[in-house]
Amino acid sequence: MATLSPARMAAADILSNVRRRNAHARELLRTSAPVARLTPANRALATRLALGSVRASGTIEALLDAHLRGGHLEPRVRDALSISAYELLWLSTPVPVAISQGVELVRRVSPHGTGLANAVLHRVAEEDVPALAHARESVARRDCTSSDIALVAALPSWLADELVVSLGTEEACRMALAAMDAPGAYVAGNARLHDGAEVERLLSAAGLIPRATCLPGCLELSSSAGLASSGLVAAVDVVPADMAAQVVAWLASPAPSTHMLEVGQGRGTKSLLLESCALRRGGLARLSSVDLEAFKVTVSRARMARAGLGDVVTCTAFDGCRLGEQDLPEELVGPFDSVFVDAPCSGTGTLRRHPEIAWALQEGAIRAGSQSLPALQLALIRAASARVCPGGTLAYATCSELREEDERVVLSFLASPEGARFSLVSPRSTAAFAALPSDAQRLVAPMIGPDGMVRTSRAGTEELPLDGHFLTLLVREA
């Protein structure tokens, strides 16, 4: 009988709690006492197994069900098999190890289920692993179907189809090949509190081994495992944010001493990035930020105070779709030198970072219709455009890879009465782009399409796995 690894036990328990509590895996991993007691190596493995199993959940369930041929699995047994199936399919664990550990995981929750577990996992190894390898080879050659992309990237078939339409086959294949990799660990230093050298010293003292990148203020960490416990995030000394999100914040950042309206503030991460970018460009801006959800506004207001930005950032609970109306809170009246719409979206550009999205997202959410995300996004940008001063800039951003939420929303806006006063501008022509160091300009330039719209994933590589963010800059006629 094999000795069951503590990392796999912890991962299976996390997966069971995700199912029973409808909770997010990352939050459970962050707050789990058993996970905290693991060695760093075991904690890393438990994290990879738990997040990967959630990310691939729909694909794994379909494969397991095919081998069960209508048989029923106790939920905890399914959790255990899901961990091992993920390990067989997407990690390089030797097959005998993955199967024996899977059998022991099942033995732990159902001693009578080990025979079934052994049989099912052998079928996964003998049938599904070769099928995935074949699909991966086809995707690597760019000689594949959307079904191959769906299998390699562990996506619902409809979402794979949408990504092919939105990105083209070449980009969709590249995304699929990296879809199950761990995301990069990046932070931005809070420029209001610390200069770059101080931020690096703080991170180094916490054992996080920072490395400066070409993007101003952006640091890559060798591991983010100790970031939360370091206290640096709670104190807002640093802001966790993928490099792609930091690129968007830099390109959309307000010029020093100007006044920006931020729509969709959330918990304030983009607010912090925008102000730090403005400061690195020469000085703070004033930021009036709104979000529909009052509890997020409360969190953000406290975060701005800790960050030393309470004097320049206001946080207001308000429906952004009403910004075109006349009766507004004083801080939202404007007009503003710039407006930044960080639109609610599918999050399909951040699947590696938010593993629940892929199988929770409903196809209808991105289809045209009054209750769809594109309808909400268009309503927000149309309303927010009323607050842009003549000659001012309107930025529209999502963390989606889907054309329905990105280019089509922008084009629909430009075709609307409100959009008739605006025109697209390439970030290459802006003061923000000019303020980037030359090596950062070389990073950002490939992200900018011929139409001037930005997709950060265009610059992603195996060595630099970026999240997929979208940005468009529009200028109002003077």
C-alpha positions in Angstrom: 0.0 0.0 0.0 1.5 3.4 -1.0 1.9 6.2 1.5 -0.5 9.0 0.6 1.2 12.4 0.1 0.0 15.2 2.3 -0.2 17.5 -0.7 -2.7 15.3 -2.4 -4.8 14.9 0.7 -4.9 18.7 1.2 -5.9 19.2 -2.5 -8.7 16.6 -2.3 -10.0 18.3 0.8 -9.9 21.7 -0.9 -11.8 20.3 -3.9 -14.5 18.8 -1.7 -14.9 22.1 0.1 -15.2 23.9 -3.2 -18.0 21.6 -4.1 -19.8 21.6 -0.8 -19.5 25.3 0.0 -19.6 26.7 -3.6 -16.4 28.5 -2.6 -13.4 29.7 -4.6 -10.4 27.4 -4.5 -7.9 30.2 -4.1 -9.6 31.6 -1.1 -9.8 28.2 0.5 -6.1 27.5 -0.2 -5.3 30.9 1.3 -7.2 30.3 4.5 -6.7 26.5 5.0 -4.8 25.6 8.2 -3.8 22.1 6.8 -2.4 23.8 3.7 -0.5 26.3 5.8 1.2 23.5 7.7 2.6 21.9 4.5 6.2 22.3 3.5 6.7 24.9 0.7 7.1 22.1 -1.9 4.0 20.3 -0.8 2.0 23.5 -0.5 3.0 24.3 -4.1 1.8 20.9 -5.3 -1.4 21.0 -3.3 -2.1 24.4 -4.9 -1.4 23.2 -8.4 -3.6 20.1 -8.0 -6.5 21.9 -6.4 -6.6 24.8 -8.9 -5.9 22.6 -11.9 -8.7 20.2 -10.9 -11.2 23.1 -10.6 -10.0 24.6 -13.9 -10.5 21.3 -15.8 -13.5 20.2 -13.8 -16.0 19.9 -16.7 -13.6 18.0 -19.0 -12.6 15.6 -16.2 -16.2 14.9 -15.2 -17.1 14.1 -18.8 -14.1 11.7 -19.1 -14.9 10.0 -15.8 -18.5 9.6 -16.6 -17.6 8.0 -20.0 -15.6 5.3 -18.1 -18.2 4.8 -15.5 -20.8 4.0 -18.2 -23.7 5.4 -16.1 -22.4 4.2 -12.7 -22.7 6.5 -9.7 -19.8 7.9 -7.7 -19.9 9.2 -4.2 -19.0 12.9 -4.3 -15.8 12.5 -2.2 -14.7 9.6 -4.4 -15.3 11.8 -7.5 -13.2 14.5 -5.9 -10.3 12.1 -5.3 -10.5 10.7 -8.8 -10.6 14.2 -10.2 -7.3 15.1 -8.5 -5.6 12.0 -10.0 -7.2 12.4 -13.4 -5.9 16.0 -13.6 -2.5 14.8 -12.6 -2.4 12.1 -15.3 -3.7 14.4 -18.0 -1.9 17.7 -17.4 1.1 17.1 -15.1 4.2 15.1 -15.8 3.7 12.7 -12.8 4.7 9.2 -13.7 1.5 7.1 -14.4 2.1 4.5 -11.7 2.6 7.2 -9.1 -0.5 9.1 -10.1 -2.7 6.0 -10.1 -1.4 4.6 -6.8 -1.9 8.0 -5.1 -5.4 8.2 -6.6 -6.3 4.8 -5.3 -5.1 5.8 -1.8 -7.1 9.1 -2.0 -10.2 7.0 -2.7 -9.3 4.5 0.1 -9.2 7.4 2.5 -12.9 8.3 1.9 -14.3 5.0 0.7 -12.3 1.8 1.4 -14.6 -0.3 -0.8 -14.1 1.9 -3.8 -10.4 1.2 -4.5 -11.0 -1.4 -7.1 -13.3 0.9 -9.1 -10.7 3.7 -8.7 -7.9 1.6 -10.0 -9.9 0.5 -13.0 -11.1 4.1 -13.9 -7.7 5.6 -13.5 -6.1 3.0 -15.7 -8.7 3.7 -18.4 -7.8 7.4 -18.1 -4.1 6.6 -18.5 -4.6 4.2 -21.4 -7.3 6.0 -23.4 -7.5 9.7 -22.4 -3.8 10.5 -21.9 -2.9 9.4 -25.5 -6.0 11.2 -26.9 -4.9 14.5 -25.1 -1.3 14.1 -26.4 -2.6 13.6 -30.0 -4.8 16.7 -29.6 -1.9 18.7 -28.2 0.3 17.7 -31.2 -2.4 18.9 -33.6 -2.8 22.2 -31.7 0.9 22.7 -31.7 1.0 22.2 -35.5 -2.0 24.5 -35.9 -3.7 21.6 -37.7 -6.6 21.1 -35.4 -10.3 21.5 -34.7 -11.9 23.5 -32.0 -12.6 20.2 -30.3 -8.9 19.7 -30.0 -8.5 23.1 -28.5 -11.3 22.4 -26.1 -9.6 19.2 -24.9 -6.1 20.7 -24.6 -7.3 23.8 -22.8 -10.0 22.0 -20.8 -12.8 24.3 -22.0 -16.5 23.9 -22.9 -16.8 23.4 -26.6 -18.8 26.6 -27.1 -16.1 28.6 -25.5 -13.4 27.1 -27.6 -15.5 27.9 -30.7 -15.8 31.5 -29.5 -12.1 31.9 -28.8 -11.3 30.6 -32.4 -13.7 33.2 -33.8 -12.4 36.0 -31.6 -8.6 35.3 -31.7 -8.2 33.4 -34.9 -6.9 29.8 -35.0 -3.2 30.8 -34.5 -3.8 32.8 -31.4 -6.4 30.4 -30.0 -3.9 27.5 -30.4 -1.2 29.4 -28.6 -3.6 30.2 -25.8 -4.7 26.6 -25.5 -1.2 25.3 -25.2 -0.5 27.6 -22.2 -4.0 27.4 -20.8 -3.2 24.9 -18.0 0.1 26.5 -17.0 0.4 28.3 -13.7 0.0 32.1 -14.0 3.0 34.4 -13.5 3.3 36.1 -10.1 3.6 39.9 -10.4 3.1 42.9 -8.1 3.2 46.6 -8.6 4.9 48.8 -6.0 2.8 51.6 -4.4 4.6 54.6 -5.7 2.9 56.9 -3.2 4.5 55.1 -0.3 7.8 53.7 -1.6 10.3 54.1 -4.4 11.3 51.1 -6.5 14.4 50.2 -4.4 12.3 50.2 -1.2 9.7 47.9 -2.7 12.4 45.5 -3.8 13.9 45.5 -0.3 10.5 44.8 1.4 9.8 41.9 -1.0 13.3 40.5 -0.5 13.0 40.7 3.3 9.8 38.7 3.0 11.7 36.0 1.0 9.7 36.6 -2.2 12.8 37.1 -4.5 11.6 39.9 -6.7 12.9 40.7 -10.1 12.4 44.0 -11.8 10.7 43.9 -15.3 10.9 46.3 -18.2 7.6 47.8 -17.1 8.0 50.6 -14.6 7.0 49.6 -11.1 6.2 46.0 -12.1 8.1 43.2 -10.3 8.0 39.4 -10.9 8.1 37.1 -7.9 9.8 33.7 -7.8 6.7 32.5 -5.9 3.7 34.3 -4.5 3.1 31.7 -1.8 4.3 33.9 1.0 2.9 37.2 -0.3 -0.4 37.2 1.7 1.3 36.3 4.9 4.0 39.0 4.4 1.6 41.8 5.3 2.7 43.8 2.3 -0.6 43.5 0.4 -2.7 44.3 3.5 -0.6 47.4 4.1 -0.8 48.3 0.4 2.9 48.5 0.0 2.4 46.4 -3.1 -0.5 45.5 -5.3 -0.9 42.0 -6.8 -1.6 42.4 -10.5 -0.6 40.6 -13.6 1.8 42.4 -15.9 -0.9 42.6 -18.5 -3.2 44.5 -16.1 -0.3 46.8 -15.3 0.2 47.5 -19.0 -3.5 48.5 -19.4 -3.2 50.8 -16.3 -0.1 52.5 -17.7 -1.6 53.1 -21.2 -4.9 54.4 -19.7 -3.3 56.3 -16.8 -4.3 59.9 -16.2 -1.7 62.6 -16.9 -0.3 64.2 -13.7 -2.6 66.8 -12.1 -5.6 65.9 -14.3 -9.0 64.6 -13.2 -10.1 61.0 -14.2 -13.5 59.3 -13.7 -13.0 55.5 -13.0 -16.1 53.4 -13.7 -16.1 49.9 -12.2 -13.7 50.4 -9.3 -14.3 47.1 -7.6 -11.9 46.8 -4.6 -9.6 49.4 -6.0 -6.8 47.5 -7.6 -6.9 49.5 -10.9 -7.3 52.8 -8.8 -4.0 52.0 -7.1 -2.3 51.1 -10.4 -3.6 54.2 -12.2 -2.3 56.5 -9.5 1.1 54.8 -9.3 1.4 55.1 -13.0 0.5 58.8 -13.0 3.0 59.4 -10.2 5.7 57.7 -12.2 4.8 59.9 -15.1 5.3 63.0 -13.0 2.6 63.5 -10.4 -0.6 62.3 -8.9 -4.0 62.8 -10.6 -7.4 63.2 -9.0 -9.5 60.1 -9.3 -13.3 60.0 -8.9 -14.2 56.3 -8.8 -17.6 54.6 -8.8 -18.9 51.0 -8.4 -22.4 49.6 -8.2 -21.7 47.4 -5.1 -21.5 49.4 -1.9 -19.5 46.8 0.0 -16.7 47.0 -2.6 -16.7 50.8 -2.3 -16.3 50.4 1.4 -13.3 48.1 0.9 -11.8 50.3 -1.7 -12.2 53.5 0.4 -10.3 51.9 3.3 -7.7 50.6 0.9 -7.1 54.0 -0.6 -6.6 55.4 2.9 -4.0 52.8 3.8 -2.3 53.4 0.5 -1.9 57.1 1.2 -4.3 58.1 -1.5 -7.4 59.0 0.5 -6.8 62.7 -0.3 -6.8 62.2 -4.1 -9.3 59.3 -4.7 -13.0 59.5 -3.9 -15.0 56.3 -3.9 -18.8 56.4 -4.6 -21.5 53.8 -4.7 -23.3 54.5 -8.0 -24.7 52.8 -11.0 -22.4 53.6 -13.9 -25.2 53.1 -16.4 -26.7 56.4 -15.0 -23.7 58.6 -15.6 -25.4 60.1 -18.6 -28.2 61.6 -16.4 -28.3 65.1 -15.0 -28.9 64.5 -11.3 -25.5 63.1 -10.2 -23.5 63.2 -6.9 -21.2 66.3 -6.9 -18.0 64.3 -7.3 -19.3 62.7 -10.6 -20.5 65.8 -12.4 -17.3 66.5 -14.3 -16.5 67.0 -17.1 -13.4 64.9 -16.7 -10.1 65.0 -18.6 -10.3 61.3 -19.0 -12.8 58.5 -18.2 -11.7 54.9 -17.6 -14.4 52.2 -18.0 -13.2 48.9 -16.4 -16.2 46.9 -17.6 -17.6 43.8 -15.9 -16.9 40.9 -18.3 -16.6 37.2 -18.7 -13.0 37.1 -17.4 -11.9 34.7 -20.1 -8.5 36.4 -20.3 -7.8 35.3 -16.7 -8.7 31.7 -16.7 -5.4 30.6 -15.3 -5.8 33.0 -12.4 -9.5 32.4 -11.8 -10.1 28.6 -12.5 -13.8 28.7 -11.7 -14.7 30.8 -14.7 -14.3 28.3 -17.5 -17.1 26.0 -16.4 -19.3 28.5 -14.6 -19.6 30.9 -17.5 -22.9 30.5 -19.4 -23.0 30.9 -23.2 -26.0 33.2 -23.0 -24.0 35.7 -20.9 -22.0 36.8 -24.0 -24.7 36.6 -26.6 -26.6 39.6 -27.8 -29.6 40.4 -25.6 -30.8 42.9 -23.0 -29.4 40.8 -20.1 -26.1 40.0 -21.6 -22.6 41.2 -20.7 -22.2 43.0 -24.0 -25.5 44.9 -23.5 -24.3 46.0 -20.0 -20.8 47.0 -21.4 -22.3 49.1 -24.2 -24.7 50.8 -21.7 -21.8 51.7 -19.4 -19.5 53.1 -22.1 -22.4 55.1 -23.6 -23.3 56.6 -20.3 -19.7 57.3 -19.2 -18.9 59.0 -22.5 -21.2 61.9 -21.4 -18.7 62.8 -18.7 -15.6 63.2 -21.0 -14.6 66.8 -21.7 -14.0 68.0 -25.3 -10.6 66.8 -26.4 -10.6 64.3 -23.5 -9.9 60.5 -23.5 -12.3 57.6 -23.0 -10.7 54.3 -22.2 -12.6 51.0 -22.4 -11.1 47.9 -20.8 -12.0 44.2 -20.1 -10.2 41.1 -19.0 -11.9 39.2 -21.8 -10.6 37.5 -24.9 -14.0 37.5 -26.6 -14.7 39.8 -29.6 -18.4 40.1 -28.5 -17.3 41.9 -25.3 -14.4 43.9 -26.9 -14.2 45.0 -30.5 -17.9 44.6 -31.1 -18.8 46.7 -28.1 -16.4 49.5 -29.2 -17.8 49.4 -32.7 -21.4 49.5 -31.5 -20.5 52.5 -29.3 -18.9 54.3 -32.2 -22.1 53.7 -34.2 -24.3 55.1 -31.5 -25.3 58.8 -31.1 -22.9 59.2 -28.1 -20.1 57.5 -30.0 -20.4 59.8 -33.0 -18.3 62.4 -31.1 -15.4 60.0 -30.5 -12.6 58.5 -32.6 -10.2 55.7 -32.0 -6.6 56.6 -31.2 -3.6 54.3 -31.1 -1.8 54.1 -27.8 1.4 54.5 -29.8 0.6 58.2 -30.2 0.0 58.9 -26.5 2.1 60.6 -23.9 1.8 57.5 -21.7 3.4 55.3 -24.4 6.1 57.8 -25.0 6.9 57.8 -21.3 7.7 54.1 -21.3 11.3 53.0 -21.4 12.4 51.7 -24.8 12.4 48.0 -23.7 8.8 48.4 -22.3 7.7 50.0 -25.6 9.1 46.9 -27.4 7.0 44.7 -25.0 3.8 46.7 -25.5 4.0 47.5 -29.3 3.0 43.9 -30.4 -0.1 44.1 -28.2 -1.5 47.0 -30.3 -3.4 45.9 -33.4 -3.6 47.8 -36.7 -6.9 49.3 -35.5 -5.2 50.6 -32.4 -7.0 48.3 -30.1 -4.9 46.5 -27.5 -4.9 42.7 -26.7 -2.1 42.0 -24.2 -2.2 38.2 -25.1 -0.7 39.1 -28.5 2.7 39.5 -26.7 2.4 36.4 -24.5 5.0 33.7 -24.9 6.0 30.5 -23.1 8.6 32.5 -21.3 6.1 35.4 -20.6 2.6 34.0 -20.0 0.4 37.1 -19.9 -3.2 37.3 -18.9 -5.5 38.5 -21.7 -6.7 42.1 -21.3 -8.3 44.3 -23.8 -8.1 48.1 -24.1 -9.3 50.8 -26.5 -8.6 54.5 -26.3 -11.0 57.0 -27.8 -10.7 60.8 -28.0 -13.7 63.1 -28.0 -13.7 65.8 -30.6 -12.6 69.2 -29.2 
